[in-house]
C-alpha cells in the first residue's frame, strides 16, 4: 500500500504508565501527541499490574501529616543500591515524583489514593519508610471512557481476576477473603459481583476498574480529553534520524506502512524485554535456552524499544545487579492447552505457609518481597537442578486464604488437584512424595517450624519481623500475623518458578530521560521511560511500586523536556474541566 505520512510534535511508542504519562504531560503543554501501541489493546504490563507507585514525599502523604526529610529517603536508597546508586537520576526522581503526583491529581482525570500504611520492603535498612511513600490510582468507572477508547483498553490479567473482575489489595481483597465469616464482607462481595455480572452482560467486560487497569483507564481518559491520538495494532519498525536527531518513526499500521514525523522527539516506552527470548538467554541467570522463565507482562513486551534505541546508537545498560524484577510464578493449565502465569504476591505472607526446595528445606523469609523470594531461590537451588520451589500449606490455609490460582471457601478447588496444579497429601511425607521433595527433609522442616510457630515465632528466617511482613499477613491472626503451625493435614503444595514483573536492564538515560550513546552523550530527540529505560534502582527492589513510580515520573520528565525543546512560546492546551478534584481519592 502507499506510504502515509502524519506530522506530530511527539511520538510515543508504548501505552503503559510511562508512555501515557509522557503523552498526557506533553499534550497538556500544547504538543500534538500520538501514542502507538504494538498490541491490539492499550495498557501493556501496567494494566496487568497491582498499580502501586512508589512516589516518596508525595502531596497525599503530606496532606495526611506525613512529613519526611528527602535525605531519609536517600539514605534508604543509598543502603539498598550500594555502588549502583545513581545520584543524578535518583535526585531527579525524588525531586519530580511529588510534582508528578500533584500535576496528575490536580490537572487530569488521574486521581490517586494514598498508600500511607504501606511500608518499604526492607524495614531493617536505615531510612526505610513505614508508610506515606506509595500511591495508587483511585478506582475508576469504565463508563467514563468513550466507547472507542474502552474497546481498546486491556482487560485485567485473567489469573488475578475473579470472573474477569479485578480485586484491589486492601479492604476490597479482605472482604473477598472473609466473605464467609463477616456479614459486612459478604454484602460488599455480593454488591461487587452483582454489578460485575450486569456489566459483563451489557459491556462484555469489567467496568469497576481498580489496580493497574484503573491507572491505564484514568490516563487514557486524560489523554482523550487533551486530544492525544491513541493507536493500537501499530508496531514501530524503524526510527527516522536526520543528522544527529531522531525525527520520526516508521510504523506498520492498519493503513500499511506509515511515517510519523516527530518535531520534538520520540519516547520509547514499549515495556522492556521480558518476552525477548534471545536477550533473556544473554542476560538472565540460569536460562540456558532463554525459555526457562515465565514473565507476567503481555507477550507484546518483547524488546522493541531497546532494539529501536540501539539502532540509532543507544546503549543497553547490563551492569545492574539483576536484569529483571523477579516474581514467583506458578503455571496454570487451561482446557485449551495454553498455560497461564500466576504471580504469588498475596499468599506467601499469610500465616501457615512455608516455601521449600527439593531438599525439603526452607531458604527464605517467605513474607519478604516477591523479588527477594526468587532472588533467594536462584541462589539456593544447586546448579543442575530444576530452578523451582514449592509453597506448602494446610487444608485450613487453603480454605481461608487460597493458594495460587485456587480460591478460598466457598469456591471449589479440588479440580486443581485433578489438573495437577495443586499437589495434595494426607501427611507431610505423602505430599513430599507427590511433589518429588525429599520426604524426610520436609518432615523435619515442618516439625522444626511448627515447634516455634505455635508461639508465633520464626527464629530461622524471622517471618513477621518487619512492618512490610506484617502488612502481608493476616491482621486477625495473633500473636504474629505471618506465622501459624502447618498442622493438621491434609496438606497442599504449589510449584513455583522464576518469573518477572518486567525487566530492569534497559537503555542508558540521563536525569532528563534522554537516551545516551556510547559516550554518554544524549541522542537528540530520543527519550526512554518505564522498562525501556535502565532502572534507577540498579537492579534491586527496595519497595513495592519501584517500577511504576519511576515510570510515571520519568514519563512526566520526558514529556516536559520534549515540550521545552524549540517551543518556548508554544501555548498550553486548554484545561479540561474535572469537577470535584481530590474527592475521588
KEKOLNU-311824 format. One record per residue (C-alpha): x, y, z. Coordinates in steps of 0.05 Angstrom, whole numbers, plus 5000, padded with zeros to 4 digits. Layout:
N
XYZ
...
This chain:
585
500050005000
502150724991
506251065045
502351525091
505552095130
502852445192
506153015229
506553055305
510553415358
511752795400
511052055382
510751565439
511950815430
508150425483
501750545521
503450335593
504350815651
510751125624
508251245554
501551525575
504751955629
509252265576
503452355528
498852705577
504353145603
506553365533
499453465508
497953895569
503754335547
500454425479
504053905437
500753475385
501952765410
500752065385
501551415424
502850795382
501850105413
504049455382
498549035414
491149085399
489749375468
492449955509
495849875576
501649395568
504349085632
501349665673
494349425660
496148745690
499749025750
497549185821
498049915802
502050165862
507150715850
512950865897
512951625900
516251875964
514752575991
508152585953
502853105969
497652595992
502452376047
503853096066
496353236070
495852656118
501152956163
506952516140
512852986133
519452666111
526352936101
528552766029
535352556057
531852006097
529451706031
536351796000
539451436060
534850846048
536550825974
544050905985
544050306032
539549895986
543050055920
550250105944
555250245889
549550265838
546450885869
545951405813
545652095846
543352485784
537452035767
535551895839
535452645854
531252765791
526352235814
525752475886
525153205865
520053065810
515652495836
511752955883
510753455826
508452885781
503252655831
500853375842
500253515767
496152895751
491952935814
490153665803
490253755727
487853095697
482952525706
488252125743
486252155815
490551805867
489151445932
494451455986
498450856009
500151146076
500250476112
504850126063
511950036087
518349946047
520349226038
526749216080
524649526146
531449396179
535149836128
536850536153
531851046125
526450526110
519450826108
513650556147
508450906103
507051516060
511451346001
506250995957
500251195916
495350825872
490251045821
483351135853
478050635829
475450845761
468650755728
469750485658
463450835633
467351495636
471351275575
468851365505
466550715472
472350765424
477550805479
474050305523
474349795466
481949885465
483049815540
486649175561
482748745609
485448525677
490347935678
485847315680
489746955734
488947525784
481747685769
475347365794
470547225736
474447765699
473448265756
479748605784
480248595860
484349135896
489148955951
486849226018
479649266043
476849005977
481148375978
480048286052
472548286041
473147735989
477547326036
472647396095
466047366057
464046726092
465846996162
463147706160
456347976140
459348646121
464448296076
459047856046
454748456028
460748805997
462448195955
455148105935
454648825911
461148775872
459548115839
452348305822
454648955790
460248585753
455448065724
450948635699
457048965667
459048315634
452148245604
452048965578
459249125562
462748445559
468048655609
469348915679
467449645687
469249735761
476649865747
481949815802
489449695806
493549775742
487649775695
484750365734
491350735724
491150605650
483850785645
484851445680
490951615638
487251425574
481451875596
486352445608
489652325540
482852335505
480952985539
487453305515
486853065443
492252535445
491552035389
491651315415
493350795362
493450045373
495849475328
501249955302
508249675316
514250135307
519049865256
524450395250
526751055278
528051625229
534352025241
536252675206
543352865222
544352745297
537052805315
531352295317
525652595278
520452065269
518151345268
516150845214
510350415236
506349845205
499250055218
492349855193
493650315133
500249965117
506950305124
506450995155
511551525171
510251935234
514552545239
516352785309
518553505313
520253485387
522352755393
520552025405
519351695472
521050955478
516350635529
514949955498
515549525561
522649265563
524448565540
521148035585
518847645523
525347725483
528047015488
534747175457
536247745504
533647335563
538546785544
544147305542
542547665607
538147245654
541546755701
540146005697
536646075629
540945665580
535745695525
532146335545
525745935555
526845775629
523046385652
515646575659
514347315651
508047655675
507448235625
503748125559
507647795503
507848455465
513348675513
518748355470
524448855468
522349315411
524249945448
531149705464
532549485393
530050145365
534450525414
540550115396
539250225322
540950965330
546750895378
543350775445
546650305495
543349775538
545949805610
547349095632
551349275695
545349235742
545148745800
539248385767
536848485696
529648335716
524448475770
523747765797
516947475817
515046765838
510346465787
506245825783
504045535717
496445495708
493944965658
487745135619
482944695579
485144975512
492344775526
495345455540
498945585605
497646205648
502546525696
500146655767
504247155810
504846945883
504347625916
499047565969
499246855994
506646806016
505847276076
499646946106
500446516169
501045766157
505245736094
512645596080
516845546017
521644966008
526644685958
527143975932
531143805995
525043986037
528744566069
526545286074
531145816043
528046506055
523246926096
517246786051
513647426075
519147866047
518348165977
516747755916
523347965886
527047725948
523747045945
526146895875
532947205885
534046745945
531246145905
536146265848
541946275897
539545675938
537845165883
544144775866
546744825795
543944265752
537344215790
530844485763
530145205786
523745175827
520945135897
514344935930
509545335972
506744866026
500344976066
494644616102
487444506082
485345036132
490145536099
487445386030
480245476052
481746116089
486446476040
487046055978
493845905948
495846105878
490046055829
486045625878
480846065912
478746055985
472045806011
466545765989
469345665919
471244955898
478544775889
479144015880
479144075805
486044405811
488543765843
485843355785
489343825736
495943735772
496744465791
495544335865
499043745897
495843405958
497742926013
494442666076
501242716111
507343156100
511142546075
505742366025
505543075999
513143075992
513042435951
507542715905
511843335893
518643005885
521043315950
525442936000
520242656050
524942636109
527443336095
520543636090
518043266152
523943526192
522944236166
515544246183
516743956253
522044476269
517845046240
511644816279
515544786344
516545536343
510445736303
505845526360
508646136396
508346586335
515846546325
520446406266
527646436292
530546156228
528046686179
524147196220
517247186187
513247776214
519448166237
518448786193
512549256180
512449016108
511948286131
506248446179
502448826125
502648196082
500047766139
493147686169
491548246219
486347796252
491547266270
495947326330
500947386361
504547406294
500347566232
505247176188
506346546229
501945946244
503545196250
502644746190
498044276226
493543886219
493243606149
491543466095
497043866062
497644215994
503244485952
504044925890
510444905849
513345595834
518445825783
522446455769
518346975732
518447725730
514148345731
518648645678
525948795663
530949255697
536449255644
534749795593
537350375553
542150845589
538951515602
540552155639
536352535690
532152835633
530252135608
534452255546
537551635515
545151645518
550051375466
556551005478
560051645501
554351825549
552152385502
544552495496
541652275429
537652885408
530152755402
530252075436
527551915505
526351275543
521951145604
518950555641
522549905630
525650125564
529950565610
535150225654
532150215724
534350765771
534350235826
540549895798
537149215792
534749205864
527649205892
527349645955
519849775955
513349575921
511850035862
519050185842
517350015770
511050445762
513251025807
519451185765
515651015701
510451545715
515752035739
520651965681
514851955631
512852625661
520052865657
520652645584
514152995566
516353655598
523353625568
520653485498
515754055505
521454525523
525354375460
524754945410
517955135435
518855675488
512856055460
508255455450
501455575482
498955105535
492954685518
486354895548
484954535613
479454005613
474254105666
474853595722
469853775777
470753575849
478253445842
481153075901
474552775925
475352115889
481751945926
